[in-house]
Structure formats: C-alpha cells, structure tokens
Amino acid sequence: MSGPALTLEEHAAVRTQIEDKLRSFLDSKVGEITNTETRGVLQHLRDFALGNGKRMRPLFCYWGWRGVLGEDRAEEDILSVAAAVELFHVAALIHDDIVDRSDLRRGSPTMHRRYARLHEESCWNGESGHFGLSAALLAGNAGIVWSDELFHDGWRASRSPGAMSLFSGLRADAIHGEYLDLFGEARTGSVAEALEVVRYKTAGYSVRDPLRLGGVLAGATDEVLAAYGTYGLLLGEAYQMRDDLFGIFGEPRTTGKSNVDDIRQGKLTVLITIARDLAGPREAKLIDGLYGAPWVDDEGAAEVRDVVERVGARAVVEDMISDRYAGALRALEGAAIHPSAQEALRELAHAAVDRRT
C-alpha cells in the first residue's frame, strides 16, 4: 500500500489536537487545587507537559488507531488515550531525571533542581536538595495518577480489556527498563544487556506499545498488530541508539540536555559496549578510567568521545540505526494498514532517526 505524503499542516493538526486534549485536562485538574503551594507544583507539571516535547508516543498511538479505521471516528476517545500516554511519559521523565541526577531537560532546569533552588533562595528550613527531590517525586506521582484517569476517559467507549492490558504493560515496561538501566550503571554490561535495556526502556514503551494500543482500541487484526510490533521494536531501538549518540556527541544548545551526564553516570548503552569490544588495551583502560566517573570534566568527556569515535563504535551504531530503520519500514509493507497511516508511520520513522534533539 502507498498513499500521498501527509502535509506538514496535517501532522501539525494531529499534534495540536493531542496537545489541546492534554491542555484541557490539565487545566481542569490544576484548577481543582485550592492550596497555593500544591497548585504551584502541579502548575509546573502542567507547563512541563505542554512544553516543547516531540509527542512521538501519542502520535504513534493515534496513527496505530488510524491505521485500522482509516478516517476519523470517535476521535475524542483516541485523543484522550494518546494524551494519557504522553502524560505518563512526562511523569516518567520527571522521575528519570531524579534517578539520573540530571540538571537539564528540554533546555531548562529539571523539576527537582528547580525546587531545590526555590528552597535555597527562600531560605526555608531543611535541606534544599531533599526538598527538590521530594517535590519532583510527588509531581511525577500526580502525573501517573492523572494519566490513568485520562486513559479511562477515552477507554470507556470501547472497554477493550486488551487495551487496558496494553496500557498497563506499557507502564510496566518503562519501570522495568529503568531498573535495568540502574543496574547497568552499577556494573559493566555486554551489548546484549544494553539492547535489553533499550527494548524495555524505549522500544516497547515508546513505539511498539503506543502503536499497538491504538490498534487494539480500533479492533486491529493479529496481522496488523504483528506488523506494528516488528516496526515498533526495530524503530524503538534505532530511536534509543540515536539518543545514546546525542548523550555523548550531542550539542547541549540543540538537544537541550548535557553531553557529559551519560559519561559521568556510566550509562549502559549499545554505543559504549561496542566501544569496549572494539577498543585495544590502551583505549579500554581510558574508557574504564573515565566512563562512570562522577568527577569527569569537559576535557575528560572529550577524551571519551575521541576514543569512541576512533575505535569505530560511532560508525557501527550509525549502521545499526540504518539497518533497524530499513527493517521497520519493511515491516509495514503488505500489512492491511490504511495508506494515510502507512505514510504517517514512515514519516514518523524518519523523524525518529534523522533528528537533532
């Protein structure tokens, strides 16, 4: 199947519909809060959720649904479910920033850093860092609770037990991936272990599960769900590998996040495990001495980048991204997916791997 390319206006319209649904829901929830302090924190959650995110996950959910039904039908329901996927992602990002001790997210201070600074500048009692972590943790919890409510707003029309199971599985995969990521930082892992982190933390949670969720809500056949699954896992792996390249080689002014944090934290990534496999004794010693050392400065990070590039790991990962991108597109061929959704998924795949942020 093939169809005419979607215009930028059509892509923007879908994204705007999802954001409008999210905005309306969050404005209503924040408006219910009467306590000034609580409302302030949840207003920051609302503002973060409506910031400059890519909206990849809700878009996959929406187009998974359109791939089955073709034209818009009961659109309000799928928009609520897609917005719920995004709201859970926002909550997960807040918690992920705590785990990773990140300073920046989307070019601005992370929530726990923001509230630590507020505490310090206000000269309040207690320890500023702990206050910031606590405020951010609770804001993330609110996002998780609200995402469940928003999902049920859309799910009530179909009451599909398969959709309920997929939404639960999506969230469980994200948590499982975080655990694997945490343990991966604590010990040196293999390429296979790094790929396992990718499959849980990103591939399933970010692409496959939202896509299949939309499909199940629309009554997709097993054939379509299988195509969505293959496409989702391959593209999700490619997406995370691109993100790992940004984590070391990205320009913070463009990506909105540090290019030193992954090095300091010793992130278990496909990129670094391949670099270790390709490195000679001298390069391996340098990687082991610097990667995962919390004191690493810009000069040390530059040395790690140089080694990763020199041993050929960056080029290998670029090839892996290209192979998975091509495989994802092949998975769509011949499947009974509506032409407009086929085209949208091809364009989303390109946007996922050929990006600067």
N, C-alpha and C positions, 0 to 999 in steps of 0.2 A: 504494500500500500504506500501511496505517497500523496501528498497534498500540497497546496500552496503555502509558502512560508508565511508564518504569522508576522504581522507588522509589530513594530515597537509599541504602537499605541494599544494593540490588543494585549500584549504582555503586560504593559503598564496598567491596563484596565483590570486584569485579574488580580494583580498585586494590590492595586488600590482597593478593590472590593474586600480582600482579605484584611488589609490594614484598617479599613473602615469598620469592619466587624469587630476587630480586636480593640479599636479605639472606643467604640460604643460600649462594649462590655466593660472595659477597664474604667472608663469614666463613671459608669454606673456603680461599680464596686467601690472605687475610691470615694465617690460621693456619699456612700453609706456610712463612712467613717467619721465620727464626730471628734475623737481625740486628736489634738493638733499634732503631737509627736508621731503617733501611729500613721496618721494621714500623710505626714511629710515623707516618711519612709516608703509608703505604698505609692505615693505620687512619683517618687524616684523610680520605683519598679515600673510604673506605667510609662514614664518618659523613656526609660531604657528600652522597654519592649517596643515602643513606637519609634525608636531611633533608626539609624541607617543600617539595619540588618539586611542580609541578602534575601531572606524569605524563601530559601531553597526548599526547606522541608514542607511548608504549607503548599507551595507550588506543586511539588511532587504529589502531594495528597490530592489536590484539586484536579490535576491532569490524569491521575490514576482513575478518578471518577469519570471525567470526561472521555477517557479512552474507551469506556464501556457504553456510556449513554450518548455520547456524541454531542448533542445540543444541550443547552442549559435546561435542567428540570429540577425543581425543588432546590434551587441554588442556595437559598439561605441556609439549608441544613449542611451542605458540604462546606460552605464558608465558615460555619461555626466550628466544625470538626477541624478544618485546616488551621483556623486561628488557634484552636486548642493545642494543636501540635506545636505551633510557634510559641505559645505561652509557656508550655513545658520546656521548650528549648531555652527560652530566656531564663527560666528558673535554674536550669541545669548549668547555664553559663555563669550565673552568679556563684553557684556552689563550686563549679570548676575553677573559677578564679581564686576562691579561698584555698582549695586543695593545692593549686599551682603557685600560690603566693604571688599572683600577677599584679602589676601596678596599673596596667593599661588594658582597656577593652574598647574597641571601636574608636580609638584615638582619645579617650577620656579616662579619668581615674576610675578604677574598678570600684564597686559599691563598698567593699569593706575598707578600701583606702579612703574613700570619700567620707565615711562616717568616723573613721579613726581621726582624720584631720579635723572634722567638725568637733569631736570631743576634745581634742587638744586645744583648738582655737577658743573653745568655750570655757576652758579651764574647769571642766566638770570633774566630779570625783571618780576615782578608779583609774584603770589602765586603758589608754586610748586604743591600743591595738586590739585588745579583747572586746572593747565596746564595738569597734568597727566590724569585727568578725561576727559578733552576735547579731548586730543589726542586719547585716547582709544575709546571714543564715536564715533569719526569720523572714526576710523579704522573699528569699528563694522558696521557702516553705509556703508562703502565701501564693506564689505563682503556681506551685504544684497543685494546691487545693483548688485554685480558681480554674486551672486548666481542665480539671476533672469536671467541674460544673459546666464549663463552656462546651466540652465534648458532649456531655449529656444533652445540652440544648439542641445539638444537631443530630445526635444519635436517636432521639426519641421517635423520629419519623420512621425509621427502619427497624429499630430494636433488633438489629442483627447481632447475635451472640458472637459471630466471627469477628465483627468489627470491635466489639468490646474486648475480646481476647487479644486482637492485634494492638489495640491502644495500650493495653497492659503490658504486652510483650515489648513494645517499642520503648516504654519507660524502663522496663527491667533490663533490656539490652544496654541502655545508656548507663545504668548503675553498674552492671557487670563490667562494662568497658572501663569505667572509672576505677574499679577495683584492680583490674588487670593493669591499667596504666600506673596505679600507685605502686603495686608490687614490682612492676617493670622498672621503675625508677630506682628501686631499692637493690636491684641485682642486675647483672649483665645478662641479657637475653639473646636469643637467636632470631634470625629472620622470621622463622615460623611463628615464634612467640610474638614478635612485633606485628605480624599480619593478623594474629588472633585478636590483639588489641584493636586493630583497625576495623576488623569485621564487626566487633561488638560496639565499639565506641562511636564509629562513624558509619560504616557501610550499611548495617542493618537499621540503625536508629535514624540515620539522616536521609537515606534514599529508599532502600527496599521497603521498610515498614510503612512509611507515609504513603508510598505509591500503592502498595497492596491494600492499605487501609481504605484509600479512596476507591480502589477497585472492588473490594468486598462490599462496601456500602452501596455500590451501584449494581451488585449482583454479577460480578465477573466470573467467567468460566475458569476452570482449572488451567486451561491452556494459557489464558491471558495472565493469570496470577503467576504461572511459571515463568513467562516472559518477563514480567515485572520483577520477579525475584532475581533472575540472572542479570538483567540490566542493572538492578539496584545494587547488588553486591559488587559487580565489576566497577560501576561508576563511583560507588561509595569509596572503594579502595583507592581509585585514582584521585578522588577529591581529597582524601586524607593525605596521600603522598604529596600532592601539591601543597597542602597546608604545612607538612613537615619541611618542605623546601623553604617555604616562607619563614618557618620558625628559626632557620639558621641564615638563609641568604636574603630574606625579605628586607625591604626598606621600611622602617617603622612609620615614616611620614605617609607612606602609601598604604601599608597593611593595617595601621592603627594599633599594632602591638609590638612588643620587644622582639629583637632578633638575638637576644642573649639569654632570655629566660629558659628556653629549652635546653641550652648548653649547661647552664647553672644547675638546672633540676635533674639533668641526666635522663631526659625523656627517652623511653624505649621506642625508637622509630625504625621503620624499614631502612631509611637513609643511613642512620648511624650503624645499624647492624651490618649492612652491606659494606660500609666503610671499614669496619673492623675486619670483615672477612677478606677484603682486598688489600689491607694495609700490610706492609712489611714490618719487621720488628721495631724499627725506629718510629714509624708513623703510629703503630699500635700503642707504643709507650706514650707518645704525645697525647693521643686520644684518651687513653686510660688516666693520664695525669690531669687532664683539663676537663673532660666531659663529665659532668656531675659534680664539679667542684663549686660550691656556692660563692667562693671568693673570685671567680673568674671575672676579669675586666674586659674592656673592649679589645685590648691587644691580644689577650688570651683567646677570646672568641674568634678573632681574625685568624689566629693560628689554626684553630679547629676547622674553620671554613676552608682554609688553604689546603689542609690535608684531605678533607672530604672531596674537594674538587680534584686534587692532584691524583688520588688513587682511582678516580673514575666513578665514585659512588653516585655523584650527582647525575652523570650521564646515564648510568644504569637505571636510576629511578625515573628519569625522564622517559626512557624506553618503556619501562613498566607502566607508566601513566598512559602512554600512547597505545600500548597493547590492550590495556583494560578499556580505554575509551572506545577503541575499534570493536572490541568484543561486546560492549554494552549496546552499541548501535546494531550489531548483527542480531542481538537477542530480540530486537523489535521486528526484524524482517519476517514477514509471513504470518505474524500473530494478528488475530482479529481485533486490532486496536483502531479506533476511529482515526482517519487521516489527520485531522486537526491536532489530536493529542500526540500522534506519532511525530508530527513536525515539532510540536512544543517540547517533547521529550528529547528530540535530537538537539534542539537549540539549548535546552537546559543542560544537556551533557557537555556541549561545547563551552557554555558559560562556567561549568563546574571545574573544568580542567585548564581552560585558557583564560586565566584571570590574574589580577594583580593584588587582590585582597582576599 
